């Protein structure tokens, strides 16, 4: 990415990336790449920001589906559901280290701001 002069990074959800979280965040910081990640714990670990489905809500929805299936519903008859609540988490300490100013309008929309 550095060789190709990338200006930003998007890290998609993947078990491999999760196991390399600290390394990926460290490399992004070392190379001054603003990055957005898939879950809030990445921002808590030093990543710049995350925008992702609310995992608590998704887990609760999965439990409802399991309950329906255990009560006899056929999985093929259940509708496919998409996440409806997303969370934006911004790490201002990381933004400052990258020399970025986060617009106040974006900070107001954030569900959590890490200072």
C-alpha positions in Angstrom: 0.0 0.0 0.0 2.8 2.4 0.8 4.6 1.6 -2.4 1.4 2.3 -4.3 0.8 5.5 -2.4 -2.5 4.5 -0.8 -4.1 7.4 1.0 -6.4 5.4 3.3 -7.3 1.9 4.4 -10.5 -0.1 4.8 -10.2 -3.3 6.9 -13.1 -5.7 6.1 -14.3 -8.2 8.6 -12.2 -11.4 8.4 -10.9 -13.7 11.2 -7.4 -13.3 9.9 -7.5 -9.6 10.2 -8.9 -9.9 13.7 -6.0 -12.1 14.8 -3.6 -9.4 13.4 -5.4 -6.4 14.8 -2.6 -4.8 16.7 -0.2 -5.3 13.8 -2.5 -3.8 11.3 -3.3 -0.8 13.5 0.4 -0.4 14.2 1.3 -0.5 10.5 -1.5 2.0 9.6 -0.1 4.4 12.3 3.5 3.9 11.2 2.7 4.7 7.6 0.2 7.4 8.6 -2.7 5.8 6.8 -6.1 6.8 8.0 -8.1 3.6 8.4 -11.7 2.5 9.1 -12.4 -0.9 10.6 -15.3 -3.2 11.1 -15.9 -3.3 14.9 -15.6 -0.8 17.7 -12.9 -2.6 19.5 -10.5 -1.7 16.7 -11.0 2.0 17.5 -10.5 1.2 21.2 -7.3 -0.6 20.3 -6.0 2.6 18.5 -7.6 2.4 15.1 -8.9 5.7 13.7 -12.6 4.8 13.3 -15.1 2.1 12.9 -18.5 2.0 11.3 -20.2 -1.3 11.8 -23.4 -3.1 12.7 -24.3 -3.1 16.4 -23.0 -6.6 17.4 -25.2 -6.8 20.5 -28.3 -6.2 18.3 -27.1 -8.8 15.8 -26.5 -11.4 18.5 -30.0 -10.8 20.0 -31.5 -11.2 16.5 -29.6 -14.5 16.0 -31.0 -15.8 19.4 -34.5 -15.0 18.2 -33.9 -17.1 15.0 -32.5 -20.0 17.0 -35.5 -19.9 19.3 -37.9 -20.0 16.3 -36.0 -22.9 14.7 -36.0 -24.8 18.0 -39.7 -24.3 18.2 -40.2 -25.9 14.8 -39.8 -23.1 12.2 -38.1 -24.1 9.0 -35.0 -22.0 8.4 -35.9 -21.6 4.7 -39.2 -20.0 5.7 -37.5 -17.3 7.9 -36.8 -14.0 6.2 -33.3 -12.8 5.7 -32.6 -9.9 7.9 -30.0 -7.1 7.5 -28.5 -5.1 10.3 -30.6 -2.0 11.1 -28.4 -0.2 13.6 -24.8 0.8 12.9 -22.3 2.4 15.2 -19.7 5.0 14.4 -16.7 5.1 16.7 -14.0 7.7 16.3 -10.7 7.7 18.1 -9.6 11.4 18.4 -6.2 10.5 19.9 -5.4 8.5 16.7 -6.8 11.3 14.5 -4.4 13.8 16.3 -1.4 11.5 15.8 -2.2 11.3 12.1 -2.6 15.1 11.9 -6.3 14.8 11.0 -9.1 17.1 12.1 -12.4 15.4 12.4 -15.2 17.7 11.3 -17.6 18.6 14.2 -20.6 17.4 12.1 -19.0 13.9 12.0 -18.2 14.0 15.7 -21.9 14.8 16.5 -23.0 11.8 14.5 -20.6 9.4 16.3 -22.1 7.0 18.7 -18.8 7.0 20.7 -15.8 9.3 20.6 -12.6 8.1 22.2 -10.5 10.9 23.6 
